[in-house]
């Protein structure tokens, strides 16, 4: 199953909302430090509500420790960025993909983007908007991967 990775997230409610999405989809959530908050932050907990015990949470002290784990486990690194090369809807996801999102203020670091197997973007028509909210972007990417892989067809009638 694809994994979701947040690199240096800054805003607790965004991470809390993403954690809730991960709990709802049984998706691993990897947080790469430095974080813009403490994991005990009340805003983070409030946004995640009572779903935190159901989140498969992994903490990484820095990008190097995350990259070491990713290499061990395998799978493609898919960096989501406004400068991505491929529309996220046209990408063919695989079960062992890592969907990686950067901080709300600066996105993914350029050296890390170059390390990714592919960079993806979310298409937007409004030129006056720089990007979508991190929790919205992560949910869109994750649900598209789940849709393509057939994880959303559980009780459809």
HELIX and SHEET records of a PDB file:
HELIX    1   1 UNK A   12  UNK A   25  1                                  14    
HELIX    2   2 UNK A   42  UNK A   48  1                                   7    
HELIX    3   3 UNK A   49  UNK A   54  5                                   6    
HELIX    4   4 UNK A   63  UNK A   73  1                                  11    
HELIX    5   5 UNK A  110  UNK A  115  1                                   6    
HELIX    6   6 UNK A  134  UNK A  149  1                                  16    
SHEET    1   A 7 UNK A  57  UNK A  60  0                                        
SHEET    2   A 7 UNK A  29  UNK A  32  1                                        
SHEET    3   A 7 UNK A   3  UNK A   7  1                                        
SHEET    4   A 7 UNK A  98  UNK A 101  1                                        
SHEET    5   A 7 UNK A  77  UNK A  80  1                                        
SHEET    6   A 7 UNK A 118  UNK A 121  1                                        
SHEET    7   A 7 UNK A  86  UNK A  87  1                                        
END                                                                             
